[in-house]
């Protein structure tokens, strides 16, 4: 005889099956983090330091690069920060559509649920995180325990600082618009609004400048050095005199749309003219003809007018002629 299935047995079976399904889902979701590294394809670049990958790693907000903070471009609560479009354009050109290796550190995610990783491009010795720092597209941001490359990242940032690359070549006012990550720039740093300038003590052994780098400088102002039109336009906005001819012949001689740099470069694009362009000069007004001299009319004095005097004179001459004619006839 077969035993009847009791309600308790059925409920116990349902609970066990649910736990097994839940455990399977959790194991799939954390499969990437169970490894120290993973090969992925970069599907989309959010900004200079955040990407989305396939297969997806971490939460819905993508992967955040460890150790580097690039200027903000996508936060709806903040304005676009100086050098943000350039950093986003550089990361897009270098990573989008490519297969890269993600390497994880101690903390796998941040407070927003994004995966934290170092990005390695095939055939390159340094991580892309370090490349961003070395080229001046971002500043150092080390959060323990993810400090595996703190020393090499610090050296990369110092290289960019000495060469005045990227954010280190911005004006003080522009640097004060960035986040303060403890690197001497950003909101609230010395010299920014509301903070007295603190002179730096002289270094006992000042570092010697690095030899010239083989890579072209970031601000070379050549359309071919910028992966997008928006990146070149941001440089023209900071240097509207256009000394290197991003908008045509050097020195404010635009071609195409005045004040718009490198129009043939790919998107993203920013076609708003740089300051000082697009204003049509006003044609000079023709001079007004001189006014004729003013001759006021004299009021009448009560005597005879000129016409009356001439009429009387003519009558007098006519009378004299008649008298003379009669004298001749009598003779």
ABEGO torsion letter per residue (X at the ends): XBBBBBAAAAAAAAAAAAAAAAAAAAAAAAAAAABABBBBBBABBABAABBBBOBBBEBAAEBBBBGBBBBBAABAABBBBBGAAAAAAAAAAAABGBBBBBBBBABABBAAGBBBBBBBBBGBABBAAAAAAAAGABBBBBBOABAAAAAAAAAAAAAAAAAGBEAAABBAAAAAABBBAGAGBEBGBBGBBGBBBBBBBBBABBBBBBBBBABBBAAAGBAAABABAAAAAAAAAABAAGAAGAAEBBGGBBBEBBGBBGAABBOBBBABBBBGBGBBBBBBBBBBBBBBBBBBBBBBAGBBBAAAAAAAAAAAAAAAAAAAAAAAAAX
